[in-house]
Amino acid sequence: MAKRVVAHGYEVTVCGHVRREPIEEMKKLGAKEGKTAKQVAKASDVTITMVRDDIDTREVVLGPEGVLKGAQAGSGLIMMSTLSPAFCREVAEACKVKNVEVLDAPVTGTRMRASTGELGIMVGGDKRVLQKYRSLLETMGKIIHCGDLGMGQIVKLVNNMALCTNTLMTAEAVSWGIRNGADEEILIELMKMGTGNSWAVENWEFVKSMWTDPPPITYLLGAKDLSYALKIAHEIGHPCPFTELACELLKGPPPKIPERSKKIE
């Protein structure tokens, strides 16, 4: 995402966390480095955050060396992580003190679409603020304005509820077919043609590449996202049994697809 922004001529300042490789790569592309989020905000008209969760975002935005400490009045903050809507509203309230405009803008599309600038960007917040930063966001993908601040997160969580439950169910179904003698390639080919098709089926090889031991961070974030959705579900009294099950399953090891047919008599 940062590569897309700098490639479109924006003056970019980046701040890393642990690994140096991404920072060095961005510097070679023309970006500058800030040692802290505060320094990034001080050097920027708008700051974009893309970190793991509410806890990390709180530190990056509201911490002692956070964005809000360096942000100038009239600047912007765009939170592109998948976060809880309530936390986004909390950040916006804190930012009002310094007259910093806030959008929540989580994305969908995985790293494949991030590299080509084809992410889906679900934006919550004032339309006037969105218009101000529209060109910047369009370097990374297609924008859909979802409503007031936090509504981008609601729409993203809906997407991830469907994605996680569907992916796990697809793995279960394909594994069942293989154990009963069916060929994996034939199963996927026919599912693509039939009513069992889905994003998980269409991107089966990519999905399977995520099921390693230990799993990558992307897999582990599924339980985090579903926990945000379930907290809201409990608050509003809306039952989500499949999401509950998927959340518990994602806390354990990834699915294992049989390597060859082993029919059970």
Buried (B, 14 or more C-beta within 10 A) or exposed (E): BBBBBBEBEBEBBBBBEEEEEBBEEBEEEEBEBBEBBBBBBBBBBBBBBBBBBBEBBBBBBBBEBBBBBBBEEEBBBBBBBBBBBBBBBBBBEBBEEBEBBBBBBBBBBBEEBBEEBEBBBBBBBBEEBBEBBEEBBBBBBBBEBBBEBBBBBBBBBEBBBBBBBBBBBBBEBBBEBBBEEBEBEEBBEBBEEEEBBBBBBEBBEEBBEBBEEEBEEEBBBBBBBBBBBBEBBEEEEEEBEBBBBBBEBBEEEBBEBEEEEEEEE
